[in-house]
Amino acid sequence: MYVPAHFVPDADAVRDLLADPGAADLVTVTPAGLLATFLPFVYDPDSGPHGALLGHLARNNEQWQQPAEGEVLVIVRGPDAYVTPSWYASKAEHGRVVPTWNYVTAHVYGRLVVHDDPAWTEVVVRRLTELHEAGNDPAWSVDDAPAKFVAGQLRAIVGVEVVISRVEAKFKLSQNRPGPDIDGVIAGLEERGDTASAEAVRAARPR
């Protein structure tokens, strides 16, 4: 991934992104060609030297059955937004401005480990549920469903673990613009209602 110096995030920002990766694209090179699945992950910082991303695939998904050749890639995304030049103060000054797209992303590379083990997969399902139910009141729990039903659901999925070898991250959030332009981007995003993107720009602002 091409990452100009002003779009390189610090280690804390990358850890924060991985701590709540949401759903991401798992991409593998296999004898059947490129395969990709969009699925939720939970980050385990204590698994391996660089941590691991844990998730699960449907048992009928061929991706887990096809051996991955070399590293696999997980594309994690944060907020993203179209940025109009109309938000820039410099538009009125000289007009030499163009549209762009702000975004947060990390390319996570690693080794794919398949866990065809309902007990292992149940732990991941519970961790994913706890992560994403944290803001709900009441929060749903796996134990709210009948045990027999849960067991059947677990038999229909297969656990996957990406043991991370390296991470390439890019936070393209208007850091290359003058201060007044950044102010305009934040104000424009907030007016649009995209508070997540506005906060990301604010957090990445050069100090």
C-alpha positions in Angstrom: 0.0 0.0 0.0 1.3 3.5 -0.9 1.5 5.5 2.3 2.9 9.1 2.1 4.7 10.2 5.2 1.9 12.6 6.3 -0.6 9.7 6.3 1.4 7.3 8.5 -0.5 6.8 11.7 1.1 6.3 15.1 1.2 2.9 16.8 -1.6 3.8 19.2 -4.0 4.8 16.4 -3.4 1.5 14.7 -3.9 -0.5 17.9 -7.2 1.4 18.4 -8.3 0.5 14.9 -7.5 -3.2 15.4 -9.1 -3.2 18.8 -12.5 -2.8 17.1 -12.0 -3.9 13.5 -15.7 -4.4 12.8 -16.2 -6.4 9.7 -13.3 -6.7 7.2 -12.3 -8.5 4.0 -10.4 -11.7 4.4 -8.4 -12.3 1.1 -6.6 -15.5 0.3 -4.6 -16.8 -2.6 -5.5 -20.4 -3.2 -5.2 -23.1 -5.8 -8.7 -22.0 -6.9 -7.6 -18.4 -7.3 -8.3 -15.3 -5.2 -11.0 -15.8 -2.6 -12.5 -13.1 -0.3 -15.1 -13.0 2.4 -16.4 -10.0 4.4 -16.7 -11.1 8.0 -16.5 -9.6 11.5 -13.2 -10.1 13.5 -12.1 -9.6 17.1 -8.5 -8.7 17.8 -6.5 -10.8 20.3 -3.3 -8.8 21.1 -1.8 -11.7 23.1 -1.9 -14.3 20.4 1.5 -14.4 18.7 4.1 -11.6 18.6 1.8 -9.2 16.8 -1.6 -10.4 17.9 -4.2 -12.2 15.8 -7.6 -11.5 14.2 -10.3 -14.1 15.1 -13.5 -14.8 13.3 -15.5 -17.6 11.6 -16.7 -18.6 8.2 -19.8 -20.6 7.1 -19.0 -24.2 6.8 -20.2 -24.1 3.3 -17.8 -21.3 2.4 -15.0 -22.9 0.3 -12.5 -20.3 1.5 -11.5 -22.2 4.6 -11.3 -25.5 2.6 -8.8 -24.1 0.1 -5.3 -24.0 1.4 -3.9 -20.4 1.5 -0.7 -19.9 -0.4 1.6 -17.6 1.5 0.3 -14.8 3.6 -3.3 -13.9 3.8 -4.6 -10.3 3.8 -7.3 -8.8 6.0 -8.4 -5.3 4.9 -9.7 -3.4 7.9 -11.5 -0.1 7.4 -12.3 2.9 9.6 -14.4 6.0 8.7 -14.3 7.2 5.1 -15.8 10.2 3.4 -15.9 12.2 0.2 -14.3 15.6 0.7 -15.5 18.5 -1.5 -13.1 21.3 -2.3 -15.9 23.7 -1.4 -15.0 23.1 2.3 -11.5 24.4 1.8 -10.7 28.0 2.8 -8.0 28.0 0.1 -10.7 27.6 -2.6 -11.5 31.2 -2.2 -7.9 32.2 -2.0 -6.5 30.6 -5.2 -8.9 28.0 -6.5 -6.2 25.4 -6.9 -8.1 22.6 -5.1 -9.6 19.3 -6.1 -11.9 16.7 -4.5 -10.5 13.8 -2.6 -11.5 10.9 -0.4 -10.6 10.7 3.3 -10.3 7.2 4.8 -8.8 5.0 7.5 -7.5 1.5 6.6 -5.1 -1.1 7.6 -3.8 -4.0 5.6 -3.2 -6.9 8.0 -1.0 -9.7 6.8 -0.5 -13.0 8.4 -0.9 -16.8 8.5 -4.3 -18.3 8.3 -5.1 -21.0 10.9 -8.4 -22.9 10.5 -10.1 -24.2 13.7 -12.7 -26.8 12.9 -13.5 -27.0 16.6 -16.9 -25.9 18.0 -15.4 -25.2 21.4 -12.8 -22.8 20.0 -15.3 -21.2 17.7 -17.8 -20.7 20.6 -15.2 -18.6 22.4 -14.8 -16.4 19.4 -18.6 -16.1 18.9 -18.9 -15.0 22.6 -16.1 -12.5 22.2 -17.6 -11.0 19.1 -21.0 -10.8 20.7 -19.7 -9.1 23.8 -17.8 -6.6 21.7 -20.7 -5.6 19.5 -23.5 -5.8 22.2 -21.5 -3.6 24.6 -23.6 -0.5 23.6 -26.9 -2.2 23.7 -29.4 -2.1 26.6 -30.3 -4.8 27.2 -27.3 -6.6 25.7 -28.0 -9.9 24.0 -25.9 -12.9 25.2 -25.2 -16.2 23.6 -26.8 -17.7 26.7 -30.1 -16.1 25.8 -30.5 -18.7 23.1 -31.3 -22.3 23.7 -28.1 -24.4 24.2 -29.2 -27.0 21.6 -29.9 -24.2 19.0 -26.4 -22.6 19.7 -24.7 -26.0 19.3 -26.4 -26.4 15.9 -25.3 -23.0 14.8 -21.7 -23.7 15.9 -21.7 -26.8 13.8 -22.5 -24.7 10.8 -19.4 -22.5 11.1 -15.7 -22.9 11.2 -13.3 -20.8 13.2 -10.5 -18.8 11.5 -7.4 -17.1 13.0 -5.1 -14.7 11.2 -1.8 -14.8 13.1 -0.5 -11.3 12.3 3.0 -11.0 10.8 2.8 -7.3 9.8 0.4 -4.3 9.4 0.5 -1.5 6.9 -1.9 1.3 7.9 -2.9 4.5 6.2 -4.9 7.3 7.8 -5.7 9.8 5.0 -7.5 12.5 7.0 -6.6 15.9 5.4 -3.2 16.1 7.3 -1.6 17.5 4.1 -4.0 20.5 4.1 -3.5 23.9 5.8 -5.2 24.5 9.1 -8.1 26.5 7.8 -8.8 23.8 5.2 -8.8 21.2 7.9 -11.3 23.3 9.9 -13.5 23.5 6.8 -13.4 19.7 6.4 -14.4 19.1 10.0 -17.2 21.6 9.8 -18.4 20.2 6.5 -18.4 16.6 7.7 -20.3 17.6 10.9 -22.9 19.5 8.9 -23.3 16.4 6.7 -23.9 14.3 9.9 -20.7 12.2 9.5 -19.5 12.7 13.0 -17.2 9.6 12.9 -15.2 11.0 9.9 -15.1 14.5 11.5 -13.7 13.1 14.7 -11.1 11.1 12.8 -9.9 14.2 11.0 -9.8 16.1 14.3 -7.8 13.3 16.0 -5.3 13.1 13.2 -4.7 16.8 12.9 -1.0 17.7 12.9 0.1 19.3 16.2 
